Amino acid sequence: MSTFQAEVGLKVGRALDSGKRYIVLYGGRGSGKTWNIARKLVIRACQRQVRIMCCREVMNSLAESVHQTLVDQIEMMGLGWQFHATAQEIRNTETGAQFWFAGLKTNIDSIKSKEGIDVLWVEEANNVSKMSWAKAIPTIRKEGSQIIVSFNPELETDETYQRFVVRGRNDPGIELVKVNWQDNEFFTGPLEDERLRLMNANMDEYLWTYEGQCKQVLEGAVYEKEIREATTLGRITKVAYDPSKPVNTFWDLGWRDSTAIWFAQAVGFEYRIIDYVEAQGRKIEDYIALLAGKGYNYGIDYLPHDGASETLASRSIAQLLRNAGRVVTVLPNSGIADGINAVRTIFPHCYFDEEHTGDGLNRLRRYRYGIDEKKNGLWSKEPIHDENSHAADAFRGLAMSLRPPKIIKPRVAPRRGSPWG
């Protein structure tokens, strides 16, 4: 068995050797977090048989994982002869240690199927949802196992930041370490030039990028004003479910990507948003069971226009829901701009349950406009279509369903002598 040792950044090395259940390393760019964690885990794999699951929230391909980072570190340390890398895993042929790769959001079942995981390493963890953490953490239950969390903070309201930095600061089971460029012994040359250039150009961006400070808002956020106001006025709070009022659901349907569902009650002139769920790769029967399991008194399920579409393989989603005894309304197709305006109209009347809609709210916080390269880098008129779009699309459906129809007043013939005659 190898006794190989190699240089690892002092601050990261001490944290990883603390023996605690959770190792949380966060901070700005240039800190060497990822590089040092990868190196330390390669060393462990040379010393004994360990099973290491490397994850991030979404991993659509191996290129989005730390697979290449690990391979690079293995080669830099001259250990290529000892490891065999495939698209599924990296294995140490001497010790039997293994590295696996998965996305938390879509591959939780494959993670559960792996026996005896010693280390769960979650990289770029800033956007990991509350739901993903709730599913992933209990799967790492081997005696002495560790969960390594590494990320650059983005929004203070993000679940990972709240869970480990805000609420976990005084938890004796968490080794919480902020690591910035000053802690990287190899931060020199071009890296330093870029740091100074950004510091002189944009201090706010610099503090986030290199000093690991949270952003107040994301640039180009579609609902920046609305969410800031809801937070300031206390409309993101604890919102109780009222059994006497029906709960309507508002869907965005994902075929290959996510399905998002908001749960809302109309109470007086308020819209109480009490719950949110998001999942991927599920059958409609799974969602029907999920809704039933929540035990709400349901009203109407509002589906987007494609909810009525039928395929040769099956009936429409709307029909499948109706067959299950649910009441369904399919909303007409409408423009994104109209939907965004509708959201802005109803947002001042919305109250969000902070706990149960937290993942959905973070999606809305991250829903933003893109950059139009053809217009000198100005913001485009269309939001970016990414993992945050599904929650935003479902919420647009909520707003469009609540917006009152236009009332067309009958034409009245002007009186004789009227200035309009």
C-alpha positions in Angstrom: 0.0 0.0 0.0 1.4 3.4 -1.0 2.6 5.9 1.6 2.9 8.7 -1.0 2.7 12.2 0.3 2.5 15.5 -1.7 2.2 19.2 -1.0 -1.3 20.5 -0.2 -2.3 24.0 0.7 -1.8 24.5 4.5 -5.3 25.9 5.3 -7.2 23.4 3.1 -5.0 20.5 4.3 -5.7 21.2 8.0 -9.4 21.4 7.4 -9.5 18.1 5.5 -7.5 16.4 8.3 -9.8 17.8 11.0 -11.7 14.5 11.2 -15.1 16.3 11.3 -18.2 15.0 9.5 -18.6 18.2 7.4 -15.7 20.0 5.8 -16.9 23.3 4.3 -14.5 25.4 2.3 -15.8 28.6 0.8 -14.4 31.8 -0.6 -13.4 33.6 -3.8 -11.7 32.8 -7.0 -8.0 31.9 -7.0 -8.1 30.2 -3.6 -7.1 26.8 -4.9 -10.0 25.1 -3.1 -10.8 22.6 -5.9 -7.2 21.9 -6.8 -6.2 21.2 -3.2 -9.2 19.0 -2.4 -8.6 17.0 -5.5 -5.0 16.5 -4.5 -5.8 15.6 -1.0 -8.3 13.0 -2.1 -5.9 11.5 -4.6 -3.4 11.1 -1.7 -6.1 9.3 0.4 -6.8 7.0 -2.6 -3.1 6.1 -2.7 -3.1 5.3 1.1 -6.1 3.1 1.5 -9.3 1.8 -0.2 -11.8 4.7 -0.1 -14.9 5.3 -2.0 -15.4 8.9 -3.1 -18.6 10.3 -4.7 -17.9 13.6 -6.5 -21.1 15.6 -7.1 -22.6 18.9 -8.0 -26.2 19.9 -8.3 -26.6 19.3 -12.0 -24.1 17.2 -14.1 -25.3 16.7 -17.7 -21.9 15.3 -18.8 -18.6 14.2 -17.3 -17.1 17.5 -18.6 -19.2 19.3 -15.9 -17.6 17.2 -13.1 -14.2 17.3 -11.3 -13.2 14.2 -13.3 -10.6 16.2 -15.3 -9.3 18.0 -12.3 -8.6 14.7 -10.6 -6.9 13.3 -13.7 -4.7 16.4 -13.9 -3.7 16.1 -10.3 -2.9 12.4 -10.7 -0.6 13.3 -13.7 1.0 16.3 -11.9 2.0 14.0 -9.0 3.4 11.4 -11.3 0.8 8.8 -10.3 -0.7 7.9 -13.7 0.7 4.4 -13.5 -1.4 3.8 -10.3 -4.8 4.9 -11.6 -7.2 3.9 -14.3 -9.7 6.4 -15.5 -12.9 5.7 -17.5 -16.1 7.6 -18.2 -17.7 6.0 -15.1 -15.0 6.1 -12.5 -11.4 6.6 -11.6 -9.8 3.6 -9.8 -6.5 3.1 -8.0 -5.4 -0.2 -9.2 -3.2 -0.8 -6.1 -5.5 0.1 -3.3 -8.9 -0.4 -4.9 -10.0 3.2 -4.1 -12.7 4.6 -6.4 -14.0 8.0 -7.5 -17.5 8.2 -8.9 -19.4 11.1 -10.4 -23.0 12.2 -10.3 -25.5 15.1 -10.3 -27.4 15.4 -7.0 -30.6 16.6 -8.6 -30.9 13.8 -11.2 -28.8 10.9 -9.9 -29.7 10.6 -6.2 -30.9 7.0 -6.8 -27.5 6.0 -8.2 -25.8 7.6 -5.2 -28.0 5.6 -2.9 -27.1 2.4 -4.8 -23.4 2.8 -4.0 -22.4 0.9 -0.9 -20.1 2.3 1.8 -19.3 5.8 0.5 -16.5 7.3 2.6 -16.5 10.8 1.1 -19.1 12.9 -0.6 -17.5 15.8 -2.3 -20.0 18.4 -3.5 -18.2 21.0 -5.7 -19.8 24.3 -6.8 -22.2 23.7 -4.0 -23.6 27.3 -3.9 -26.6 26.3 -6.0 -27.4 23.0 -4.4 -31.1 23.0 -3.4 -32.6 22.3 0.0 -34.3 19.2 -1.5 -31.0 17.8 -2.8 -29.3 18.2 0.5 -32.2 16.6 2.3 -31.9 13.6 0.0 -28.1 13.3 -0.2 -26.9 13.7 3.4 -28.7 10.6 4.8 -27.2 8.4 2.0 -23.7 9.1 3.5 -24.0 7.0 6.6 -20.9 4.9 6.8 -19.0 5.2 10.1 -16.4 7.9 9.8 -17.7 9.2 6.5 -17.2 12.8 5.5 -19.1 15.4 3.4 -16.8 17.9 1.8 -18.5 21.1 0.5 -16.7 23.6 -1.7 -18.2 26.7 -3.3 -17.9 30.4 -4.1 -20.7 32.2 -2.3 -23.3 33.9 -4.5 -26.5 35.0 -2.7 -26.7 35.1 1.1 -30.2 33.4 0.8 -28.8 30.4 -1.0 -29.6 27.1 0.8 -25.9 26.0 1.0 -24.7 29.3 2.5 -27.6 29.4 5.0 -27.2 25.7 6.0 -23.4 25.7 6.5 -22.2 29.3 6.9 -25.1 31.0 8.7 -26.7 28.2 10.7 -23.7 26.0 10.9 -21.1 28.5 12.1 -21.2 27.2 15.7 -21.9 23.6 14.9 -19.1 21.4 16.4 -19.5 18.9 13.6 -18.7 21.4 10.9 -15.2 22.5 10.0 -16.0 25.8 8.3 -13.1 27.6 6.6 -13.1 30.6 4.4 -10.3 30.3 1.8 -9.4 33.2 -0.5 -6.6 34.1 -2.9 -4.3 35.1 0.0 -4.3 31.5 1.2 -3.1 30.1 -2.2 0.7 29.8 -2.2 0.7 29.5 -6.0 -1.4 32.7 -6.6 1.1 34.7 -8.7 1.7 36.2 -12.2 -1.4 36.4 -14.5 -3.8 35.6 -11.6 -2.6 38.6 -9.7 -2.8 40.8 -12.7 -6.4 39.9 -13.2 -7.2 40.4 -9.6 -5.8 44.0 -9.6 -7.5 44.8 -12.9 -10.9 43.8 -11.5 -10.3 45.6 -8.2 -9.6 48.9 -10.1 -12.6 48.4 -12.5 -15.5 47.2 -10.3 -15.1 47.0 -6.5 -18.4 45.2 -5.9 -17.7 42.6 -8.5 -14.1 42.2 -7.1 -15.4 41.7 -3.5 -17.6 38.8 -4.7 -15.1 37.3 -7.2 -11.9 37.4 -5.1 -12.9 38.1 -1.5 -15.8 35.6 -1.3 -18.4 38.1 -0.3 -22.1 37.4 -1.1 -23.8 39.4 -3.9 -26.7 41.5 -2.9 -28.5 40.6 -6.2 -27.5 38.9 -9.4 -26.9 41.3 -12.3 -29.8 41.3 -14.7 -32.2 39.6 -12.3 -35.7 39.8 -13.7 -37.5 40.1 -10.4 -34.8 41.9 -8.4 -37.1 44.8 -7.3 -40.0 42.5 -6.5 -38.0 40.1 -4.4 -36.1 42.8 -2.6 -39.4 44.5 -1.7 -41.0 41.2 -0.5 -38.0 40.6 1.7 -37.9 44.1 3.1 -41.6 44.1 3.9 -41.6 40.7 5.5 -43.6 38.9 2.9 -41.1 36.0 2.9 -42.0 34.5 6.2 -43.9 31.6 7.8 -47.1 31.1 5.9 -49.6 28.6 7.4 -51.8 26.3 5.2 -55.5 27.1 5.6 -57.5 23.9 5.2 -60.7 25.9 4.6 -59.3 27.3 1.3 -58.4 25.3 -1.8 -54.8 24.9 -2.8 -54.2 25.6 -6.5 -51.1 24.3 -8.3 -49.2 25.9 -11.1 -47.0 23.7 -13.3 -44.2 23.9 -15.8 -43.8 20.6 -17.5 -40.4 19.1 -18.1 -40.0 16.3 -20.6 -36.2 15.9 -20.5 -35.6 18.6 -17.9 -37.3 19.7 -14.7 -41.0 19.9 -13.8 -41.7 22.7 -11.3 -44.9 23.1 -9.3 -46.0 26.1 -7.1 -48.8 25.6 -4.5 -50.9 28.7 -3.7 -54.0 29.8 -1.8 -56.1 32.9 -2.4 -57.1 34.4 1.0 -58.8 37.7 0.8 -56.6 40.0 -1.3 -53.5 37.9 -0.6 -51.9 35.1 -2.6 -50.3 32.7 -0.1 -47.5 30.7 -1.7 -47.2 27.7 0.7 -45.1 25.1 -1.2 -42.9 24.4 -4.1 -41.5 21.1 -5.6 -39.2 20.4 -8.5 -38.1 17.1 -9.9 -36.7 15.6 -13.0 -37.2 12.3 -14.8 -40.4 11.4 -13.0 -43.6 9.9 -14.4 -46.9 11.8 -14.0 -48.0 9.1 -11.6 -45.1 10.1 -9.3 -46.3 13.7 -9.2 -49.9 12.6 -8.6 -48.7 10.6 -5.6 -46.5 13.4 -4.4 -49.5 15.9 -4.4 -51.7 13.4 -2.7 -49.1 12.8 0.0 -49.0 16.5 1.0 -52.6 16.2 2.1 -53.8 19.6 0.9 -57.4 20.4 0.0 -56.8 20.9 -3.7 -58.6 23.2 -6.1 -57.3 23.5 -9.7 -54.1 22.3 -11.4 -53.1 25.0 -13.9 -51.0 23.5 -16.7 -49.1 25.4 -19.4 -50.5 25.2 -23.0 -48.5 22.1 -23.8 -50.2 20.2 -21.0 -53.0 19.4 -23.5 -50.6 18.0 -26.1 -51.1 14.3 -26.9 -48.4 12.0 -28.3 -48.7 8.6 -30.1 -47.4 7.0 -26.9 -49.7 8.4 -24.3 -52.6 10.7 -23.5 -52.0 14.3 -22.6 -50.7 15.3 -19.1 -54.0 17.1 -18.6 -56.0 14.0 -19.4 -53.9 11.8 -17.1 -54.4 14.2 -14.2 -58.2 14.3 -14.9 -58.3 10.5 -15.0 -56.8 10.6 -11.5 -59.7 12.8 -10.3 -58.0 16.1 -10.4 -59.5 19.4 -11.7 -57.3 20.8 -14.5 -57.2 24.0 -16.5 -54.8 24.4 -19.4 -53.6 28.0 -19.8 -53.4 29.6 -23.2 -50.0 30.2 -24.7 -48.8 33.7 -23.9 -45.6 35.7 -24.5 -42.8 35.7 -21.9 -43.0 39.5 -21.6 -46.7 39.4 -20.8 -46.1 36.8 -18.2 -43.3 38.8 -16.5 -45.5 41.8 -16.4 -48.3 39.7 -14.8 -45.8 38.5 -12.2 -44.8 42.0 -11.4 -48.5 43.0 -11.0 -49.4 40.3 -8.5 -46.1 40.1 -6.6 -47.0 42.8 -4.1 -49.9 40.6 -3.0 -47.8 37.4 -2.6 -46.7 35.9 0.7 -44.1 33.1 0.5 -43.5 30.4 3.1 -39.8 30.8 3.7 -39.1 27.1 4.4 -41.3 25.3 1.9 -40.8 27.6 -1.1 -37.1 28.4 -0.4 -35.8 26.4 -3.5 -38.4 28.1 -5.7 -37.6 31.6 -4.4 -33.9 31.0 -5.1 -34.8 30.0 -8.7 -36.7 33.3 -9.0 -33.7 35.2 -7.6 -31.5 33.6 -10.2 -33.9 34.1 -13.2 -32.1 36.8 -15.2 -31.8 38.4 -18.6 -28.9 37.4 -20.9 -26.4 39.7 -22.6 -27.1 40.6 -26.2 -23.7 40.4 -27.9 -25.1 42.1 -31.0 -26.0 45.2 -29.0 -22.7 46.1 -27.4 -23.2 43.8 -24.4 -26.6 45.3 -23.3 -29.2 43.2 -21.6 -31.3 41.2 -23.9 -35.1 41.3 -23.8 -35.3 37.6 -23.2 -34.4 35.9 -20.0 -31.8 33.1 -20.1 -33.3 29.6 -20.4 -31.5 27.5 -17.8 -32.3 25.5 -14.7 -34.0 28.5 -13.1 -36.5 28.9 -16.0 -38.8 26.1 -14.9 -39.8 27.7 -11.6 -40.1 31.1 -13.3 -42.3 29.7 -16.1 -44.6 28.0 -13.5 -44.8 31.2 -11.6 -45.8 33.1 -14.7 -48.6 30.6 -15.1 -49.7 31.5 -11.5 -49.7 35.2 -12.4 -51.5 34.8 -15.7 -54.2 32.7 -14.1 -54.8 35.4 -11.4 -54.7 38.4 -13.7 -58.3 39.6 -14.4 -59.5 39.5 -18.0 -59.7 42.7 -19.9 -63.1 44.3 -19.7 -64.2 45.8 -23.0 -66.7 48.6 -22.5 -69.5 49.0 -25.0 -69.2 52.0 -27.3 -71.6 54.8 -26.4 -72.6 57.2 -29.2 -71.6 60.8 -28.2 -74.3 63.3 -27.4 -75.0 66.0 -29.9 -72.8 69.0 -29.2 -70.2 66.9 -27.4 -66.6 67.9 -28.1 -66.0 64.2 -29.0 -68.8 64.3 -31.7 
